[in-house]
Amino acid sequence: MCQGLKDTFEHIGGVPPLVVFGNATEVGRRVCGEVKESDLFKAFRMHYGFEAAFANPDSGHEKGNVEGKVGWIRRNLFVPVPKVGSLKAFNEGMLAQCDK
């Protein structure tokens, strides 16, 4: 998650003040309704100076727009399943396609 966010920040040329996550799976754990960030993610977030917010897992309407976009990307960029020789080259190509 941290590497993906770092790559995204570099690609867009900055760091947003707030990053909203659909769930806490990759950044920590939800315990009794509260997200406990992992030490790695907390250090990463503090280094880049952004706040993190987490969608309520019981409220699908909070994530509908994002889920729709994920579905579009899956259907349009991953069908058929792409063959990958270099992950770096593949990711760069994906960024170029998404920028279109």
WOUR-V796446 format. One line per field, one symbol per residue. phi: phi as a letter, one per 30 degrees, with the letter a starting at -180 (. if undefined). psi: psi as a letter, one per 30 degrees, with the letter a starting at -180 (. if undefined). Layout:
phi: ???
psi: ???
//
This chain:
phi: .ddddeddedddilbddbcccdacecclbcbhicdcddedddddddddicccbbdddcbeddcedddddddddedccbbdedcccbdddddddddddddd
psi: eeeeeeeeeeefgaklfkkkkflgeffakkjhfkkjkleeeeeeeeefhllklklkfgifffgeeeeeeeeeeeeffgjlkkkkekeeeeeeeeeeeef.
//
